[in-house]
Amino acid sequence: MTFTDDGTRVPYDWMPLSMANGVEWACLRRGHKDRFECLYRTGLANQFFWWLGALSTVLHKPGWVITQQQESAA
């Protein structure tokens, strides 16, 4: 079981942590300039998986990511 840096549980065991963080960051920062600004400065594999996760949110927003609007509505 994987948890992102913000503590969100990722239901997929196959997804690397850096990819899950990229997905979450891109979903939370939708509409902001820094949506695709990679947070991983070292490690080529980490950067690749972060970008892969962030770019995948263009096509599909996963249900496990809780946005700020959903938090304020609860």
TITI-104273 format. One record per residue (C-alpha): residue in one letter; x, y, z. Coordinates in nm, 2 decimals. Example, Ala and Ser with C-alpha at 12.3 -4.5 7.8 and 13.67 -1.06 7.14 Angstrom:
[rec 'A' [1.23 -0.45 0.78]]
[rec 'S' [1.37 -0.11 0.71]]
//
This chain:
[rec 'M' [0.00 0.00 0.00]]
[rec 'T' [0.14 0.34 -0.10]]
[rec 'F' [0.07 0.68 0.06]]
[rec 'T' [0.15 1.01 -0.10]]
[rec 'D' [0.35 1.28 0.07]]
[rec 'D' [0.02 1.44 0.17]]
[rec 'G' [-0.10 1.12 0.33]]
[rec 'T' [-0.35 1.02 0.06]]
[rec 'R' [-0.39 0.64 0.03]]
[rec 'V' [-0.32 0.51 -0.32]]
[rec 'P' [-0.52 0.19 -0.40]]
[rec 'Y' [-0.27 0.06 -0.66]]
[rec 'D' [0.03 -0.14 -0.55]]
[rec 'W' [0.19 -0.11 -0.89]]
[rec 'M' [0.22 0.27 -0.88]]
[rec 'P' [0.56 0.41 -0.76]]
[rec 'L' [0.55 0.68 -0.50]]
[rec 'S' [0.69 0.94 -0.73]]
[rec 'M' [0.42 0.87 -0.98]]
[rec 'A' [0.15 0.89 -0.72]]
[rec 'N' [0.29 1.23 -0.60]]
[rec 'G' [0.29 1.36 -0.95]]
[rec 'V' [-0.08 1.26 -1.00]]
[rec 'E' [-0.18 1.42 -0.67]]
[rec 'W' [0.02 1.74 -0.73]]
[rec 'A' [-0.12 1.79 -1.09]]
[rec 'C' [-0.48 1.73 -0.97]]
[rec 'L' [-0.45 1.96 -0.68]]
[rec 'R' [-0.28 2.23 -0.88]]
[rec 'R' [-0.51 2.22 -1.18]]
[rec 'G' [-0.55 2.57 -1.32]]
[rec 'H' [-0.22 2.70 -1.17]]
[rec 'K' [0.10 2.78 -1.36]]
[rec 'D' [0.31 2.53 -1.16]]
[rec 'R' [0.08 2.23 -1.23]]
[rec 'F' [0.36 2.04 -1.42]]
[rec 'E' [0.66 2.18 -1.23]]
[rec 'C' [0.84 1.86 -1.12]]
[rec 'L' [0.92 1.86 -0.75]]
[rec 'Y' [1.19 1.59 -0.78]]
[rec 'R' [1.52 1.75 -0.85]]
[rec 'T' [1.74 1.44 -0.83]]
[rec 'G' [1.70 1.09 -0.97]]
[rec 'L' [1.61 1.05 -1.33]]
[rec 'A' [1.37 0.76 -1.26]]
[rec 'N' [1.18 0.97 -0.99]]
[rec 'Q' [1.15 1.26 -1.24]]
[rec 'F' [1.02 1.03 -1.51]]
[rec 'F' [0.76 0.87 -1.30]]
[rec 'W' [0.65 1.21 -1.15]]
[rec 'W' [0.60 1.35 -1.50]]
[rec 'L' [0.43 1.04 -1.62]]
[rec 'G' [0.18 1.07 -1.33]]
[rec 'A' [0.13 1.44 -1.38]]
[rec 'L' [0.07 1.41 -1.75]]
[rec 'S' [-0.17 1.12 -1.70]]
[rec 'T' [-0.40 1.36 -1.52]]
[rec 'V' [-0.46 1.54 -1.84]]
[rec 'L' [-0.65 1.24 -1.97]]
[rec 'H' [-0.80 1.10 -1.64]]
[rec 'K' [-0.85 1.23 -1.29]]
[rec 'P' [-0.83 0.94 -1.05]]
[rec 'G' [-1.10 0.91 -0.78]]
[rec 'W' [-0.85 0.86 -0.50]]
[rec 'V' [-0.73 1.22 -0.52]]
[rec 'I' [-0.93 1.45 -0.29]]
[rec 'T' [-0.93 1.80 -0.42]]
[rec 'Q' [-0.95 2.11 -0.20]]
[rec 'Q' [-1.31 2.18 -0.32]]
[rec 'Q' [-1.41 1.83 -0.20]]
[rec 'E' [-1.25 1.89 0.13]]
[rec 'S' [-1.43 2.22 0.18]]
[rec 'A' [-1.76 2.07 0.08]]
[rec 'A' [-1.73 1.80 0.35]]
//
